[in-house]
Amino acid sequence: MSRQSMHNLPRQHDDDDENDSNLPLFRRYEAQGTVRQISFYLSGEIGDPIHYTDLLYTLRSASNTDVIFLHLNTPGGNFDTGLQIINNIAASPAHVITILEARAYSMGALLFLAGDELILHDTCQLMFHNYSSALIGKGNEQQAQVLASSKWFEKVMRHVCRPFLADEELERIFKGEDIWMDSDEIRRRLHRIQKGEPSTHPRKSKAKTDGGLEKKGRKTTL
């Protein structure tokens, strides 16, 4: 039917218009399914990957209606294990909530940041630092391993920790500095990120003259 012929149709009765005006502009329908909630507690040092197959399988086999809670109180530990858990969190259809219950240092801090939703108590700590390892083999093999491990670690840190940590903070960690923060600082950073702001203000760099003295702004008059 053409548009013109539609305009030529006889107008319906006013009663029909009144009934149409009472109809809602949209309708809401709701279906309820079974939500499965699963909790894992990582308490103590993170060990070898073989001990975490139950957690890894649960993350992979979960559905998009599942909620998985990961409770953290750990000084850190095995980098390979932590990275495998982080990759499985990213690949999981479930909504993964990481909960900081006391402390999460080193790899534990990265696990906390990997959650889809982050929850913490009022008296908690995070700590970020560079990795440590032991090397064996010939000198050239050790040098190659150090170079490869450093590149790998830096890539993981940038992928997981930004924007919670600023690039300047990451560089300090790569140079050997430890970065500590309590619950108040963690919440401030998360709140800034939610607002689309940088998590922290960059440090002010101090420019220096050739003589090694701090160069300050001057007002020159003629």
Secondary structure by P-SEA (a helix, b strand, c coil): ccaaaaaacccccaaaaaaaaacccbbbbbbbcbbbbbbbbbccccccccccaaaaaaaaaccccbbbbbbbbcccccaaaaaaaaaaaaacccbbbbbbcccccaaaaaaaacccbbbbccccbbbbbbbbbcccccaaaaaaaaaaaaaaaaaaaaacccccccaaaaaaaaabbbbbbcaaaaaaaaaaaaaccccccccbbbbbcccccbbbbbbbcc
